Amino acid sequence: MKKVLLVLVLFICFSAINVSAWEPNDLTKFPPCMNEKNWILNLGFGLVWLGDIGNDHFYIPSFRLSFDKNAGLGDKKLPFFFGGIVGYSGEGHKRDGWFQHNISLGFRAGYHFNWGVDKLDTYAVTTIGWVFHNWKGNYSSSSSSDSFWGINIGARWFVSDNFGFWAETGYLDGFNIDLGLAFKF
């Protein structure tokens, strides 16, 4: 417990030092680890609430691939990005003999926040898209589709110039937390 408290205090002190050096004008610039020409590829999975798992009900967590292209917009070259998302998830019930595949495709648009931390990229992103459902049971099957939308916040921490870790949370057709690997080109 003492170690956790020490890490938390050090994190708060480190954050306070960085935020004190921050200026409002920094929000109009790309973070130090990004520039206008970068492409970013996020590959990861979603964490799910497992409250209804059991009693022969199972769930395949969402796998997501998102790609973003940085674009400086306007006279000040504001740090926006645009891209897409592809995802898969599934769920089923062994005893009742059904399974549903969900494939999602969408468009993303977001804004980078520059806090002056060298390897950190934080952002807000909105997503709109379509999810395709394919349901198969013992005696029948069906397909359908729905639109979806989302608004998330995220962070990427780059351990090298082109590789890092990624986390995103918010609402994307339900509450979600996504984790994974980030690649910058």
Secondary structure, 3 states (H helix, E strand, C coil): CHHHHHHHHHHHHHHHHHHHCCCHHHHHCCCCCCCCCCEEEEEEEEECCCCCCECCEEEEEEEEEEEEEEEEECCCCEEEEEEEEEEEEEEEECCCCEEEEEEEEEEEEEEEECCCCCCEEEEEEEEEEEEEEEEECCCCEEEEEEEEEEEEEEEEEECCCCEEEEEEEEEECCEEEEEEEEEEC
